[in-house]
Amino acid sequence: MTTYTATVTVRLKRGVLDPEAETTKRALERLGFELEALRSADQFELDLDAESADSAADRADEMAERLLANPTIHDYDVEVTEA
């Protein structure tokens, strides 16, 4: 088995209110930064032993579906690298 690091990035779907991002966006604008939009995200790094990168990605995807993200309001991405 090989150890892989799966990075799961979870963010709210477009159209879902993101008060944390809105507050941060307003603060950045008060500091003089111009930006079109800002979205907050949570990132989880999982170290997994798996037979292949695809297997590690499948396990991380299942974890995201079952606990890390709420598919009703979140989108998520999974990236896998060999540790």
C-alpha positions as CSV (number, residue, x, y, z in Angstrom):
1,M,0.0,0.0,0.0
2,T,1.0,3.6,-0.6
3,T,0.3,6.6,1.5
4,Y,-1.6,9.4,-0.3
5,T,-2.8,12.8,0.8
6,A,-6.3,13.7,-0.3
7,T,-7.2,17.3,-0.1
8,V,-11.0,18.0,0.1
9,T,-12.0,21.6,-0.4
10,V,-15.6,22.3,0.6
11,R,-17.4,25.5,-0.3
12,L,-21.0,26.8,-0.3
13,K,-22.8,26.5,-3.7
14,R,-23.3,29.6,-5.6
15,G,-26.4,31.4,-4.5
16,V,-26.2,30.1,-0.9
17,L,-25.6,33.0,1.6
18,D,-22.0,33.1,2.8
19,P,-21.9,35.6,5.7
20,E,-18.3,35.0,6.5
21,A,-17.2,35.8,3.0
22,E,-19.4,38.9,2.8
23,T,-18.0,40.3,6.0
24,T,-14.4,39.6,4.8
25,K,-15.2,41.1,1.4
26,R,-16.5,44.3,2.9
27,A,-13.4,44.5,5.2
28,L,-11.1,44.1,2.2
29,E,-12.9,46.8,0.3
30,R,-12.6,49.2,3.3
31,L,-8.8,48.5,3.1
32,G,-8.8,49.6,-0.5
33,F,-8.9,46.2,-2.3
34,E,-11.2,45.8,-5.2
35,L,-12.7,42.4,-5.8
36,E,-15.7,41.1,-7.7
37,A,-16.6,38.3,-5.3
38,L,-15.3,36.3,-2.4
39,R,-16.2,32.8,-1.3
40,S,-15.1,31.1,1.9
41,A,-14.0,27.4,1.9
42,D,-12.9,24.7,4.3
43,Q,-10.1,22.5,3.4
44,F,-9.4,19.0,4.9
45,E,-6.1,17.1,4.3
46,L,-6.5,13.3,4.7
47,D,-3.5,11.0,4.8
48,L,-4.7,7.6,3.6
49,D,-3.1,4.2,2.8
50,A,-4.6,2.9,-0.4
51,E,-3.8,0.6,-3.4
52,S,-3.9,3.5,-5.9
53,A,-4.6,7.2,-6.2
54,D,-8.0,6.4,-7.6
55,S,-8.8,4.3,-4.6
56,A,-7.7,7.1,-2.2
57,A,-9.8,9.6,-4.2
58,D,-12.9,7.3,-3.9
59,R,-12.4,7.0,-0.2
60,A,-12.0,10.7,0.2
61,D,-15.1,11.3,-2.0
62,E,-17.1,9.0,0.3
63,M,-15.9,10.8,3.4
64,A,-16.9,14.1,1.8
65,E,-20.4,12.8,0.8
66,R,-21.0,11.3,4.2
67,L,-19.6,13.9,6.6
68,L,-17.4,16.7,5.3
69,A,-19.9,18.3,3.0
70,N,-23.6,18.7,2.9
71,P,-24.4,18.0,-0.8
72,T,-27.6,20.2,-0.5
73,I,-25.6,23.4,0.1
74,H,-22.0,22.5,-0.6
75,D,-19.8,21.8,-3.6
76,Y,-16.5,20.0,-3.0
77,D,-13.3,19.0,-4.9
78,V,-11.0,16.1,-4.1
79,E,-7.3,16.2,-5.1
80,V,-4.9,13.3,-4.4
81,T,-1.2,13.3,-4.3
82,E,1.3,10.7,-3.2
83,A,2.6,11.5,0.2
